[in-house]
């Protein structure tokens, strides 16, 4: 009998080994979809991506990032509002969702506890990575159904002022829990990853990410900056704290148009709107500003872009609360080493917003 070629035997043995390993995993150690290094996302036909209902993620390897049945980082809520309940709907990005802190320490949850009214409910609809176009899309297609009495929009000036994503085609999507560009999602490799992850435990084991170890994210003091943070803040200082060119002015106008449209939709439903201007750390931490050599460049103005946004919002009759001055006056460290607020920052925001909310829901 002729002997099989060595490579054939090797391939056959490899296939048998893989099938045996797959069978063993299925029977004795099933591999779930891995916990993500953020919230767990899914594709959305209106906002590009959203939080996957009941999706499980993790911040910094230890902080749970779990969405409820409606795809929100909040306790379970119903779309229908109970009789006699006043509802505050909070829309925003990773600052609003509470990236880097426990769910209970995100400012919408802290705001609800601070208000401490049995007939008042605060719903956290923040999604990390969203911008003004997505805030508008969410409210017009989903948020309005919550029948809010007040809509808070967390507008992070570091990303939202000049956000270039002005149409659905420019929005990322999500695959296997992760935000991804549309070009990358359309590649053959992405399709193969989905197929392998959905159908093979070996594929999940090889291709999905586990929760990361703790990174250098907690501050030792207000001058403790990671290299990655400094890189991000240099870029933001150049983009946001200098007078905008014509292109950026056009983007600011377009993003304010989205907020205006959102406010008009909310008012038609009987809701008030309040924009929350969230400052970047390079505007409020002198030690960070000193660490950025770009600060010395002529034309740098740490009051930008709020100095441009305030008159523009007033001209559009869009109510707002600007957190910049209060955050500057607070001597504590208010940010993590990933550009987001720490627990103290969220507490300060909730404290400042509580008085505003009470005044509007009397």
N, C-alpha and C positions, 0 to 999 in steps of 0.2 A: 504494500500500500504506500502511495506517495505521501511524503511528509508535507504538512502545510507550511507555507513560508513563515518565518519567524515573526514578521510584522503582523501577519494575520492572527497568529496566536496571541500576540501582544494586544491587538485591538479587541479580540474576543474576551481576553481576560479583563481588560479595562472596562468593557461594557458590562460584564458580569459583576465586577466589583462595584461599579456605579449603581447598577440595579439593586444589588444587595444592600448598599448603603442607603439608597432611597427607601427601600422597603423597611429597613431597620428604623430609619428616622420616622416614617409614617406610623409604625407600630409602637415604638418605645420612646421616642423623643421628638414629637412633632415640632416643627419650627414655625412659629407665628411670624407675621409681618413684624419687622423690627420696630422698636420704639424710636421715633424720629428725634433729631436734635433741635426740635422746635415744635410748634403745633403740627398736627397732621392735616395736610391739605388735600382737597379734591378739586377737580375742574368744575367750573361754574359757567353757565351760558350767558350770564350778565356781567359778572365781575372778573372773569378769567379764572379765578380760583377763590376758594372759601375754606373755612374750617370744616373738615369732614365730621358729620354727626357721629358722636361717640369715638372719634379718632383719639389716639393716645400718642403723645409726644413727651419730651422731657427737656427742660432747660438745664444746662450746666451739669448734667448727669445726676441731679438730685431733686430737681423741682418738677413736680408733675405738671403736664400741659395737656389737659383733657377737655374735650368739647362735649357739651350736652347733646341731647337728641335733636336740637335745632341747629347744631353747628355753631355754638357760641361758647366761649370760655366763661361759663356762669353756671349757677345752679339750674336745675330743670325749670323751665318756664313754659307757658302756653302762649300761642299767638293771640288767642282771645284774652281780652282784659276783663278781669272780674268786675262786677258792679261796684261802684264806689271807690275804685282804686285809681290813683293818679300814677301815671307811668312816665319815667324818664328813659328814653332810648339813647344810648351813648354809642356813637359811631367814630371810628378812628383806626389808627394803625397799631404798630407794636407797642407804643406807649399806652394806648388804651387797653389792649388785650392783656398788658402786664408782663411783657417779656422779661424774664430774669427774676421775677418774684413769684411767690405763691399766689394762687388765684385770689385768696382772701385779702391780699395786700395790694391788688390792683385798684387804682383810684375810683373806678365806678363802684366796686364793692365797698370800699371805705366810705364813699359818699353816701351810699344807702344806709350804712350803720351810723354814720354821723347824723344824718337827717332823722333817723330813729322814729319814723312815722308809720304806724300800722297800716295806713291806707296809701302808702307811697312805695312804689317798686322801681328799682333802677335795673335796667337790662343792659348788659355789656355785649355789644355787637362788634367790638373791635376785631380786626384781622391784620396780622403783621404783613407789611408789604403793600397794603392798599394805599391809594392816593385819592385826590378829590374826585376824579372821574368815577372811581369805584364807590366812593361814599354816595354819590348821586345815584349811580346805578342800583346800589343796594337798596336805598330808601325807596326809589320809584318802583322796584320790582318785588321787594320783600319787606323792607322796614316799615312802610306805611301801614301794612296789615296789622302791626302791633298797636295801632291807635294810640300813639304816645301823646301825652300832654305837653311834653317838652323834649326837644331833640338837642343833645349836646354833640358837637362835632369837634373831636380832638384834632386840631390842625398843627402838625409838627412843622415848624418853619424850616427846619433843616432839610426836609425832603419834599414837603407839599407845595411850597411856594412856586417852584419852577419845575414841577413834575412834568416830564414831556409826554406822558402816556395820555393821549387825548382821544383815543378811540379803542374799541374792543380789539381790533387787529393788533394793537401795540401792547396788549396786556399779556403777561405770562400765563401759563396754564399750570396744571399740577398732574404729576404721574407718581404713583406709588407713595403718596404722602408728601412729595416734595415739589416746591415751585420750580418751574423750568420754562425756558423760553420756547416759543412755538416752533422755531427752527429745530431746536434740539428734540422736542417732542415728536417731530415728524421724521426723525432719522430712523433708519432700520435698526440701529442698536437699541434705541428706546423701545421699539416694538418687541425686540427679542428679549429685553430685560423684563418687560411686562409678562410675556409668555412664560418665561422661566420662573419668575417669582410667583405667578398665579398658580402654576401647575406642578412645580417640583419643589420639594423641601430642600433638596440640595441647592437649587437655584436661590432660594431665600437665604440659605446659609452663606452662600458665596457672594451674593449681590447686594443684600440689604445691610444698612449700617446699624451698629449697636449704639446705645447711648454713650456719649463721650465721658471721659474722666473730667473732673472739675478743672476748669481753666482759670487763668489769672483774671478773675472778673470782679471779685470783691476788692474794694479799695482799702489799703492800709491807712492812707490819709488822702487829703485832697490833692496831693501832688504825685500820687502813684498812678502812672499812666502806662498802659501796655503799648508796644510798638504799633500794633494794629490800630488802636484807638487814635494815636497821633497821626497815622496815615490818613484815616477817615476824616479827622478834624482839619487837617491841612487842606484837603480837597473841599470840605464844606466852607471853610473860611474864604477860600478863593471864589467860590461860587455865590455864597450868600451874603457875606459881609462887605461886599464891594458894589458900587452902583451898577445896576444891570444894564446890559446892552439891549438892543432892540429885540433880539430873539428871546431873551429872558423876560423882558417886559410883556411880550406877547403871550408867553407861557403863564405868567402871573395872571394876566387878564383872563385867559382861558380857564384857569383853575378857579378863579373867583366867579366866573360864569357858571361853573358846575355847582358851586356852593349856593349861588343865587337861585338856580333852578331847584336845588334841593329844598331851600327855604320856602320857595313858592309852593312846591308840592306839599310840604309840611303844613303850611298855613291853610291851604285848601282843605286839609283834613282836620283843621282846628288845633294844630300844634304850634307852639312857639319854638324858635330856634335860637341857640346860643353857641357861637363859635368859641373855642378855647384855644388861644394862641400859645403853643407849647414852645418854650425857648430851647435852643441848643446849648450844650455845656460850654462851648467856646465863648458864649456871650455872658456867662455868669460866674465862671471860675477863673479868677485872675491867675492862678498858678498854671492852669492849662493854657491860657492866652499867652503867658510868658514863654511857655514851652514851644510855641508855634512861631517860627521866625517870620512867617508870612504876615504876621500882625503888623510889622513895621512898614509894610509897603504903603505908599501914599494912596489915599482913598479908602483904606480899610475903616469901616464904621461898625462897631459892635451893636449899634441900635438897629441895623438892618438885619432882616427885611421888614421887621415890625414897623419901622418908621414909614415905610411905603404902604404896608398893609392897612394900618389904622385909618388913614384918610380914605383909602379906596373902599374899605368896608363901611365907613360912615356915609360915603356918597351913595352906596347901594342900600343903605338902611338895614345892614346886617348887624345885629347885636353881637358883641364879642366881649370876652374878658381876656386881657393880656397878662400872662403870668410873669413876664420878664422882670419887672421891678421887684416883686415879692421874692422871686428866686434869687435875684442878686443880693438882696438884703439879708438873706438867711445865711449864717456862717457855716452851716453844716455841709458835709459832703452829700450831694443829692443825686449823684449819678453813679452807675456801675461802670466797669471798664469795657463795656460793649456799647456805650453811648446812650443807654436807656436809664430811666430813673431807678434808684434803689428804693427800699421801703420808705425811707425818710422823704424822698421826692414825691412818692405817691401820697403819703400822708399830707404833705404840704398842699399838693394840688387839691385833694379832697376838702381840706379845710377852707381853702380859698373859694372853691366852687359851692360849698354848702350854703353860704350866705346868698350867693347869686340865685341858686335854685329856689331857696325859700322865698326870695322876693318875687320870683316869677310864678310861683305856684300858690300864692296866697288865696 
